């Protein structure tokens, strides 16, 4: 009887370890491979360090619209502290943001958006 309980307990623990390992591999792949990459240009309106437990840099870029068209906002996340410094220094300026889109992340601990900014260029130069 004791051997059966130990075997069941060992099987459950093993199964949980396999599931946790597969979940970790999925997160690593989702953060490594980007679904799309691109660049958006506009006026950088804000960036803030948000979150209770998982702190992320979240920002907003006002895209330059055609006359008569409704303005559009591009919401983004910055995961790299050095890039966040560059973006923070460019608030209020016309910039081009280089981003990677990472879809399928399971929580907002990785960022509130699926668009992760990896570079910034000042367009006023």
C-alpha positions in Angstrom: 0.0 0.0 0.0 2.8 2.4 0.9 4.6 1.7 -2.4 1.5 2.6 -4.4 1.0 5.9 -2.6 4.7 6.8 -3.1 4.5 5.8 -6.7 1.4 8.0 -7.3 2.9 10.9 -5.4 6.1 10.6 -7.5 4.1 10.4 -10.7 2.1 13.6 -9.8 5.3 15.5 -8.9 7.0 14.3 -12.1 4.0 15.3 -14.2 3.9 18.8 -12.5 7.7 19.2 -13.2 7.2 18.3 -16.9 4.3 20.8 -17.2 6.3 23.5 -15.5 9.3 22.8 -17.7 7.2 22.9 -20.9 5.6 26.2 -19.7 9.0 27.7 -19.1 10.1 26.6 -22.6 7.0 28.2 -24.1 7.6 31.5 -22.3 11.3 31.5 -23.4 10.3 30.9 -27.1 7.5 33.5 -26.9 10.0 36.1 -25.7 12.7 35.1 -28.1 10.9 34.8 -31.4 9.0 37.8 -32.6 5.8 37.5 -34.6 6.6 40.7 -36.4 9.1 43.6 -36.4 8.7 47.1 -37.6 9.0 50.8 -36.9 6.4 53.4 -36.0 6.9 57.2 -36.1 5.1 59.9 -34.2 5.2 62.1 -31.2 6.2 60.3 -27.9 3.5 61.3 -25.4 4.4 59.4 -22.3 6.3 56.5 -20.7 5.9 55.3 -17.2 7.2 52.5 -14.9 4.0 50.6 -14.0 3.0 47.6 -11.9 2.7 46.4 -8.3 4.8 43.3 -8.5 6.0 43.1 -12.2 7.4 46.5 -13.1 7.4 47.3 -16.8 7.9 50.5 -18.8 4.7 51.3 -20.7 4.4 54.1 -23.2 2.3 55.8 -25.8 3.2 57.2 -29.2 0.8 59.5 -31.0 1.0 58.5 -34.7 1.1 61.3 -37.2 -2.3 61.3 -39.0 -3.4 62.8 -42.2 -5.4 66.0 -42.0 -9.0 65.2 -41.1 -8.2 61.7 -39.9 -8.7 60.6 -36.3 -5.4 60.5 -34.4 -4.1 57.0 -33.6 -2.1 55.9 -30.5 0.5 53.2 -30.5 0.8 51.6 -27.0 4.1 49.8 -26.3 6.2 48.2 -23.7 10.0 48.6 -23.1 11.7 45.7 -21.3 15.3 46.9 -21.6 16.3 49.5 -19.0 18.8 51.2 -21.3 16.2 51.5 -24.1 13.8 52.9 -21.5 16.3 55.6 -20.6 16.5 56.6 -24.3 12.8 56.6 -24.7 12.3 58.6 -21.5 14.7 61.2 -22.8 12.7 61.6 -26.0 9.3 62.3 -24.4 7.6 65.1 -26.3 9.8 64.7 -29.4 9.1 63.3 -32.8 10.7 59.8 -32.9 10.7 56.5 -34.7 10.4 53.5 -32.5 11.7 50.1 -33.6 9.6 47.3 -32.1 9.2 43.5 -32.0 5.7 42.0 -31.6 5.6 39.0 -29.2 2.2 37.3 -29.2 0.8 34.8 -26.7 2.5 35.8 -23.5 0.3 34.6 -20.6 0.2 37.6 -18.3 0.9 41.3 -18.1 4.1 40.5 -16.0 6.0 40.6 -19.3 4.3 43.9 -20.4 0.8 45.3 -20.9 1.2 45.2 -24.7 2.6 42.7 -27.2 4.7 45.4 -28.8 8.2 45.6 -27.2 10.3 48.6 -28.2 14.0 47.7 -28.9 15.2 51.0 -30.3 14.5 54.7 -30.7 15.6 57.3 -33.2 15.1 61.1 -32.8 13.4 62.4 -36.0 14.1 66.1 -35.2 17.8 65.9 -36.2 
